[in-house]
């Protein structure tokens, strides 16, 4: 007598539930992984933008500071030497005059003010009509690190900055620290771009 074996077709309820559970777990893992990848890409993009903006600002500021010199009315090369405010005289447009250049922090934005000497005799008018004002770098982080640190002629690479208030005529090197943080509450951490700039026209004590 032949025996007939009944073949199983489909899944039992338990197998179906187990399969659905595994699928749900895998889907959750994939969604989390995709979200993390997007987050990392976002952080990297934000870091790149912050670094690019800070580096662009530094390429503007550094050459101007390096070539600072006596004003066209006989004033000393440096006028304001504060932690977050720095004013000096430098030829920023290749004419025959040195402009008064002022960098200062306004909120979380580093501003640039440029005043050209005018009149006969020449003067540097601080009126808004004579001033060219624009933002140079936004999202400056609120930290204890000053934007501008000042050093004297005895600086050897490891000495501490001149104590505040800084006497402008004592300065021979300026360290600029641009620390940018688009959102302090979220990653990525602040981006720092810094540079130490010798004042080449003050080496002989101008």
Secondary structure as a PSIPRED ss2 file (coil, helix, strand):
# PSIPRED VFORMAT (PSIPRED V4.0)

   1 X C   1.000  0.000  0.000
   2 X C   1.000  0.000  0.000
   3 X C   1.000  0.000  0.000
   4 X C   1.000  0.000  0.000
   5 X C   1.000  0.000  0.000
   6 X C   1.000  0.000  0.000
   7 X C   1.000  0.000  0.000
   8 X C   1.000  0.000  0.000
   9 X C   1.000  0.000  0.000
  10 X C   1.000  0.000  0.000
  11 X C   1.000  0.000  0.000
  12 X C   1.000  0.000  0.000
  13 X H   0.000  1.000  0.000
  14 X H   0.000  1.000  0.000
  15 X H   0.000  1.000  0.000
  16 X H   0.000  1.000  0.000
  17 X H   0.000  1.000  0.000
  18 X H   0.000  1.000  0.000
  19 X H   0.000  1.000  0.000
  20 X H   0.000  1.000  0.000
  21 X H   0.000  1.000  0.000
  22 X H   0.000  1.000  0.000
  23 X H   0.000  1.000  0.000
  24 X H   0.000  1.000  0.000
  25 X H   0.000  1.000  0.000
  26 X H   0.000  1.000  0.000
  27 X H   0.000  1.000  0.000
  28 X H   0.000  1.000  0.000
  29 X H   0.000  1.000  0.000
  30 X H   0.000  1.000  0.000
  31 X H   0.000  1.000  0.000
  32 X H   0.000  1.000  0.000
  33 X H   0.000  1.000  0.000
  34 X H   0.000  1.000  0.000
  35 X H   0.000  1.000  0.000
  36 X H   0.000  1.000  0.000
  37 X H   0.000  1.000  0.000
  38 X H   0.000  1.000  0.000
  39 X H   0.000  1.000  0.000
  40 X H   0.000  1.000  0.000
  41 X H   0.000  1.000  0.000
  42 X H   0.000  1.000  0.000
  43 X H   0.000  1.000  0.000
  44 X H   0.000  1.000  0.000
  45 X H   0.000  1.000  0.000
  46 X H   0.000  1.000  0.000
  47 X H   0.000  1.000  0.000
  48 X H   0.000  1.000  0.000
  49 X H   0.000  1.000  0.000
  50 X H   0.000  1.000  0.000
  51 X H   0.000  1.000  0.000
  52 X H   0.000  1.000  0.000
  53 X H   0.000  1.000  0.000
  54 X H   0.000  1.000  0.000
  55 X H   0.000  1.000  0.000
  56 X H   0.000  1.000  0.000
  57 X H   0.000  1.000  0.000
  58 X H   0.000  1.000  0.000
  59 X H   0.000  1.000  0.000
  60 X H   0.000  1.000  0.000
  61 X H   0.000  1.000  0.000
  62 X H   0.000  1.000  0.000
  63 X H   0.000  1.000  0.000
  64 X H   0.000  1.000  0.000
  65 X H   0.000  1.000  0.000
  66 X H   0.000  1.000  0.000
  67 X C   1.000  0.000  0.000
  68 X C   1.000  0.000  0.000
  69 X C   1.000  0.000  0.000
  70 X C   1.000  0.000  0.000
  71 X C   1.000  0.000  0.000
  72 X C   1.000  0.000  0.000
  73 X C   1.000  0.000  0.000
  74 X C   1.000  0.000  0.000
  75 X C   1.000  0.000  0.000
  76 X C   1.000  0.000  0.000
  77 X C   1.000  0.000  0.000
  78 X E   0.000  0.000  1.000
  79 X E   0.000  0.000  1.000
  80 X E   0.000  0.000  1.000
  81 X E   0.000  0.000  1.000
  82 X E   0.000  0.000  1.000
  83 X C   1.000  0.000  0.000
  84 X C   1.000  0.000  0.000
  85 X E   0.000  0.000  1.000
  86 X E   0.000  0.000  1.000
  87 X E   0.000  0.000  1.000
  88 X E   0.000  0.000  1.000
  89 X E   0.000  0.000  1.000
  90 X E   0.000  0.000  1.000
  91 X C   1.000  0.000  0.000
  92 X C   1.000  0.000  0.000
  93 X C   1.000  0.000  0.000
  94 X C   1.000  0.000  0.000
  95 X C   1.000  0.000  0.000
  96 X C   1.000  0.000  0.000
  97 X C   1.000  0.000  0.000
  98 X C   1.000  0.000  0.000
  99 X E   0.000  0.000  1.000
 100 X E   0.000  0.000  1.000
 101 X E   0.000  0.000  1.000
 102 X E   0.000  0.000  1.000
 103 X E   0.000  0.000  1.000
 104 X E   0.000  0.000  1.000
 105 X E   0.000  0.000  1.000
 106 X E   0.000  0.000  1.000
 107 X C   1.000  0.000  0.000
 108 X C   1.000  0.000  0.000
 109 X E   0.000  0.000  1.000
 110 X E   0.000  0.000  1.000
 111 X E   0.000  0.000  1.000
 112 X E   0.000  0.000  1.000
 113 X E   0.000  0.000  1.000
 114 X E   0.000  0.000  1.000
 115 X E   0.000  0.000  1.000
 116 X C   1.000  0.000  0.000
 117 X C   1.000  0.000  0.000
 118 X E   0.000  0.000  1.000
 119 X C   1.000  0.000  0.000
 120 X C   1.000  0.000  0.000
 121 X C   1.000  0.000  0.000
 122 X C   1.000  0.000  0.000
 123 X E   0.000  0.000  1.000
 124 X C   1.000  0.000  0.000
 125 X C   1.000  0.000  0.000
 126 X C   1.000  0.000  0.000
 127 X C   1.000  0.000  0.000
 128 X H   0.000  1.000  0.000
 129 X H   0.000  1.000  0.000
 130 X H   0.000  1.000  0.000
 131 X E   0.000  0.000  1.000
 132 X E   0.000  0.000  1.000
 133 X E   0.000  0.000  1.000
 134 X E   0.000  0.000  1.000
 135 X E   0.000  0.000  1.000
 136 X E   0.000  0.000  1.000
 137 X E   0.000  0.000  1.000
 138 X C   1.000  0.000  0.000
 139 X C   1.000  0.000  0.000
 140 X E   0.000  0.000  1.000
 141 X C   1.000  0.000  0.000
 142 X C   1.000  0.000  0.000
 143 X C   1.000  0.000  0.000
 144 X C   1.000  0.000  0.000
 145 X C   1.000  0.000  0.000
 146 X C   1.000  0.000  0.000
 147 X C   1.000  0.000  0.000
 148 X E   0.000  0.000  1.000
 149 X E   0.000  0.000  1.000
 150 X E   0.000  0.000  1.000
 151 X E   0.000  0.000  1.000
 152 X C   1.000  0.000  0.000
 153 X C   1.000  0.000  0.000
 154 X C   1.000  0.000  0.000
 155 X C   1.000  0.000  0.000
 156 X C   1.000  0.000  0.000
 157 X C   1.000  0.000  0.000
 158 X C   1.000  0.000  0.000
 159 X C   1.000  0.000  0.000
 160 X C   1.000  0.000  0.000
 161 X C   1.000  0.000  0.000
 162 X C   1.000  0.000  0.000
 163 X C   1.000  0.000  0.000
 164 X C   1.000  0.000  0.000
 165 X C   1.000  0.000  0.000
 166 X C   1.000  0.000  0.000
 167 X C   1.000  0.000  0.000
 168 X H   0.000  1.000  0.000
 169 X H   0.000  1.000  0.000
 170 X H   0.000  1.000  0.000
 171 X C   1.000  0.000  0.000
 172 X C   1.000  0.000  0.000
 173 X E   0.000  0.000  1.000
 174 X E   0.000  0.000  1.000
 175 X E   0.000  0.000  1.000
 176 X E   0.000  0.000  1.000
 177 X E   0.000  0.000  1.000
 178 X E   0.000  0.000  1.000
 179 X E   0.000  0.000  1.000
 180 X E   0.000  0.000  1.000
 181 X C   1.000  0.000  0.000
 182 X C   1.000  0.000  0.000
 183 X C   1.000  0.000  0.000
 184 X C   1.000  0.000  0.000
 185 X C   1.000  0.000  0.000
 186 X C   1.000  0.000  0.000
 187 X C   1.000  0.000  0.000
 188 X C   1.000  0.000  0.000
 189 X C   1.000  0.000  0.000
 190 X C   1.000  0.000  0.000
 191 X E   0.000  0.000  1.000
 192 X E   0.000  0.000  1.000
 193 X E   0.000  0.000  1.000
 194 X E   0.000  0.000  1.000
 195 X E   0.000  0.000  1.000
 196 X E   0.000  0.000  1.000
 197 X E   0.000  0.000  1.000
 198 X E   0.000  0.000  1.000
 199 X C   1.000  0.000  0.000
 200 X H   0.000  1.000  0.000
 201 X H   0.000  1.000  0.000
 202 X H   0.000  1.000  0.000
 203 X C   1.000  0.000  0.000
 204 X C   1.000  0.000  0.000
 205 X C   1.000  0.000  0.000
 206 X C   1.000  0.000  0.000
